[in-house]
Amino acid sequence: WLVVLKLIVQPLLTFLLVTYIFEMDPFWAKSAVLLSALPGATTVYVVAQQYNNYVQQASASILISTLFSLLSVTVVLVFLEI
């Protein structure tokens, strides 16, 4: 569910915010949506390892989100016509 939130919900929410709530230059709005479609950061794994909690889940979510981000980033690029 973390991967779905990160790769689908976050870009959709970002798109809605930069389109209907905030007044942004189109270049920066597209950049925000594209950046929100990127995979989860490795800092999640570093924090999990530091606290020795959910290390396997963090590493699995980073791997899965990185693989599926190939699709999400491509879809966002096509949608935004970049």
C-alpha positions in Angstrom: 0.0 0.0 0.0 3.0 2.3 0.5 4.0 2.0 -3.1 0.5 2.7 -4.3 0.3 5.8 -2.1 3.8 7.0 -3.3 3.5 6.3 -7.0 -0.2 6.9 -7.7 -1.9 8.9 -4.9 0.9 11.4 -4.3 1.3 12.5 -8.0 -2.5 12.8 -8.3 -2.7 14.9 -5.2 0.2 17.0 -6.3 -1.5 17.6 -9.7 -4.7 18.6 -8.0 -2.9 21.0 -5.7 -0.8 22.7 -8.3 -3.8 22.9 -10.7 -6.6 24.0 -8.4 -5.2 25.3 -5.2 -1.8 27.0 -5.8 -1.0 29.4 -8.6 2.2 28.1 -10.1 4.1 28.6 -13.3 3.3 25.7 -15.6 7.0 24.6 -15.7 7.2 24.4 -11.9 3.8 22.7 -11.6 4.9 20.0 -14.1 8.2 19.6 -12.2 6.3 19.1 -8.9 4.1 16.4 -10.4 7.0 14.7 -12.0 9.1 14.7 -8.8 6.2 13.3 -6.8 6.1 10.3 -9.2 9.6 9.3 -8.4 10.3 6.2 -6.1 10.6 6.3 -2.4 13.9 7.6 -0.9 16.5 5.4 0.5 16.4 7.5 3.7 13.5 5.3 4.7 15.8 2.3 4.7 18.5 4.2 6.6 16.1 5.2 9.4 14.6 1.7 9.6 18.0 0.3 9.9 19.1 2.8 12.5 16.1 2.0 14.7 16.3 -1.7 13.7 12.6 -1.7 12.9 10.8 -2.7 9.6 14.1 -3.1 7.8 12.9 -5.8 5.4 9.7 -3.9 4.7 11.5 -0.7 4.0 14.0 -2.3 1.6 11.2 -4.2 -0.2 9.1 -1.0 -0.6 12.1 0.9 -2.0 12.8 -2.0 -4.5 9.2 -2.3 -5.6 8.7 1.5 -5.8 11.8 1.8 -7.9 10.7 -0.9 -10.3 7.1 0.5 -10.7 8.4 4.1 -10.9 9.5 3.2 -14.5 5.8 3.0 -15.3 4.6 5.9 -13.2 7.2 8.3 -14.4 6.5 7.3 -18.0 2.7 7.8 -17.5 3.3 11.2 -15.9 5.6 12.3 -18.7 3.1 11.3 -21.3 0.2 12.9 -19.4 2.1 16.2 -18.9 3.3 16.1 -22.5 6.9 16.7 -21.5 
